[in-house]
Amino acid sequence: MSVKSAYNLWSSQYDSNKNKTRDLDKLMTEKMLSKIQFSEVLEIGCGTGKNTGFLAQNADQLTGIDFSEEMLKIARKKFPDKNVHFIDADITKTWPVADSSVNLVTFNLVLEHIEDLDFQFSEAFKKLKSGGYLFISELHPYKQYNGTKARFDTAEGRTELETFTHHISDFTKSATSAGFKFEKMEEGFDDGAETPRLISFLFLKT
C-alpha cells in the first residue's frame, strides 16, 4: 500500500487511536515554538490538523500542505477559519507556495516517508523570508534503528508505512547545505523511557 493510500485509510482514526508518537509530537512542537514569533506559517504534512490549532492561534496566516485527501477533509472541517488555507500537494515536487512568503516552515512526522532530504530543505529555504525558522519534529533515528515506524491497526490487521531512516547528521548536513543555521535540538522521551521517541530541530534562515 502506498503511503498516500495508507494515510487516507488512517485518517478516520488518526485523531482518536492510541498514538504516543502523535501526542508527544504535539507537546514538543508547542514547547519548541512557544517562544518563537511568527506571522505566516507553512505547515508541511499538516494531516488532520494536529498542530494547526496551536500554529494558527499564534499566526496571522497559515497554509497547510498534505497529499492525503481524507486527512485534509478532516482538517478543513476542524479549521474553517479565514486565516487557515489547505493545499492538496505532493511535497516531493516543487511546492505551490510563493518564495520568501512565510517566516515559519514546519515538518511534523513527515520526513521519515521522504528519501531525499536535500530537496525538502532547499524548498523550505526558498519559501522562508530572511530571519524565518524551519522546525522539524520526527521519529528519533534511535527508534528507527530498533524497527519502529509509522503504523496503525484496523479490523483487517496492521498496516506499516514505507519509511526511510535518517541519521541525526543527515538532518544537519541537509540543513547546512541548504543555507540554514543550526539553532536548537531537543529529544522527546516517553515517561520513564531511556531511549528518546522523537527528535526536534530548529534552524534559522539568516
RASULTA-V725576 format. One record per residue. RES is the residue in one small letter. SS is DSSP state (helix for helix, strand for strand, loop for the rest). PSI is psi as a letter, one per 30 degrees, with the letter a starting at -180 (none if undefined). D_CENTER is the distance of its C-alpha to the mean C-alpha in Angstrom with 1 decimal. Layout:
# RASULTA-V725576
<<RES	SS	PSI	D_CENTER> <RES	SS	PSI	D_CENTER>>
This chain:
# RASULTA-V725576
<<m	loop	k	21.2> <s	loop	l	18.6> <v	helix	e	14.8> <k	helix	e	15.1> <s	helix	e	18.1> <a	helix	e	16.7> <y	helix	e	13.9> <n	helix	e	16.7> <l	helix	e	18.8> <w	helix	f	16.4> <s	helix	e	15.8> <s	helix	f	19.1> <q	helix	g	18.5> <y	helix	e	14.7> <d	loop	f	15.4> <s	loop	f	18.6> <n	loop	l	18.9> <k	loop	k	19.0> <n	loop	j	15.6> <k	helix	e	15.5> <t	helix	e	12.1> <r	helix	e	10.7> <d	helix	e	13.2> <l	helix	e	12.8> <d	helix	e	9.1> <k	helix	e	10.3> <l	helix	e	13.2> <m	helix	e	11.8> <t	helix	e	9.6> <e	helix	e	12.9> <k	helix	e	14.9> <m	helix	e	13.4> <l	helix	f	13.3> <s	loop	f	16.5> <k	loop	g	18.7> <i	loop	k	17.0> <q	loop	k	18.5> <f	loop	k	16.7> <s	loop	e	18.1> <e	strand	k	16.1> <v	strand	k	12.3> <l	strand	j	10.2> <e	strand	j	7.0> <i	strand	k	5.6> <g	loop	h	5.2> <c	loop	f	6.7> <g	loop	b	8.9> <t	loop	g	11.8> <g	loop	g	10.7> <k	loop	e	10.0> <n	loop	f	9.0> <t	helix	e	10.8> <g	helix	e	14.1> <f	helix	e	13.6> <l	helix	e	12.2> <a	helix	e	15.0> <q	helix	f	17.6> <n	loop	g	17.3> <a	loop	l	17.1> <d	loop	e	19.7> <q	strand	k	17.5> <l	strand	k	14.0> <t	strand	k	12.9> <g	strand	k	10.3> <i	strand	k	10.0> <d	strand	l	9.9> <f	loop	g	12.7> <s	loop	j	13.7> <e	helix	e	16.6> <e	helix	e	17.1> <m	helix	e	13.7> <l	helix	e	14.3> <k	helix	e	17.9> <i	helix	e	16.9> <a	helix	e	14.6> <r	helix	e	17.4> <k	helix	e	19.9> <k	helix	f	18.2> <f	loop	i	17.7> <p	loop	g	20.8> <d	loop	k	20.9> <k	loop	f	22.1> <n	loop	g	19.6> <v	strand	k	16.6> <h	strand	k	16.4> <f	strand	k	14.5> <i	strand	k	14.8> <d	strand	j	15.0> <a	loop	l	14.3> <d	loop	j	13.7> <i	loop	f	11.5> <t	loop	f	13.9> <k	loop	l	16.4> <t	loop	k	17.1> <w	loop	k	14.8> <p	loop	h	17.0> <v	loop	k	16.7> <a	loop	k	19.4> <d	loop	l	19.4> <s	loop	h	19.6> <s	loop	f	18.6> <v	strand	l	15.9> <n	strand	g	15.7> <l	strand	k	12.1> <v	strand	k	9.1> <t	strand	k	5.6> <f	strand	k	2.6> <n	strand	j	1.8> <l	loop	h	4.6> <v	loop	e	4.8> <l	helix	f	7.2> <e	helix	f	9.8> <h	helix	g	10.7> <i	loop	k	11.3> <e	loop	e	14.7> <d	loop	j	15.1> <l	helix	e	12.9> <d	helix	e	15.6> <f	helix	e	15.1> <q	helix	e	11.4> <f	helix	e	12.5> <s	helix	e	15.7> <e	helix	e	14.2> <a	helix	e	12.1> <f	helix	e	15.5> <k	helix	e	17.4> <k	helix	f	15.7> <l	strand	k	15.9> <k	strand	l	19.2> <s	strand	k	21.1> <g	strand	g	20.2> <g	strand	l	16.6> <y	strand	k	13.6> <l	strand	k	10.5> <f	strand	k	8.2> <i	strand	k	6.3> <s	strand	j	6.1> <e	strand	l	7.2> <l	strand	k	10.3> <h	loop	k	13.2> <p	helix	f	15.4> <y	helix	e	18.3> <k	helix	e	17.1> <q	helix	e	16.7> <y	helix	e	20.2> <n	loop	g	21.6> <g	loop	g	20.4> <t	loop	k	17.5> <k	loop	l	15.0> <a	loop	k	13.2> <r	strand	l	16.2> <f	strand	l	18.0> <d	strand	k	21.7> <t	strand	l	23.8> <a	loop	f	27.5> <e	loop	f	27.7> <g	strand	a	26.1> <r	strand	k	22.9> <t	strand	k	20.4> <e	strand	k	18.4> <l	loop	l	15.8> <e	loop	k	16.2> <t	loop	l	14.3> <f	loop	k	14.9> <t	loop	k	15.5> <h	loop	k	14.5> <h	loop	l	16.7> <i	helix	e	16.0> <s	helix	f	18.3> <d	helix	e	16.4> <f	helix	e	13.5> <t	helix	e	16.3> <k	helix	e	18.5> <s	helix	e	16.1> <a	helix	e	15.3> <t	helix	e	19.0> <s	helix	e	20.1> <a	helix	f	18.1> <g	loop	g	19.9> <f	loop	l	17.6> <k	strand	k	19.2> <f	strand	k	17.8> <e	strand	e	17.8> <k	strand	k	16.6> <m	strand	k	15.2> <e	strand	k	15.1> <e	strand	k	15.4> <g	strand	k	15.0> <f	loop	k	17.9> <d	loop	l	19.2> <d	loop	k	22.6> <g	loop	f	25.2> <a	loop	k	23.1> <e	loop	f	24.1> <t	loop	k	21.1> <p	loop	k	17.6> <r	loop	e	15.0> <l	strand	l	11.9> <i	strand	k	11.6> <s	strand	k	10.2> <f	strand	k	11.3> <l	strand	k	12.4> <f	strand	l	14.1> <l	strand	k	16.6> <k	loop	j	18.1> <t	loop	none	21.8>>
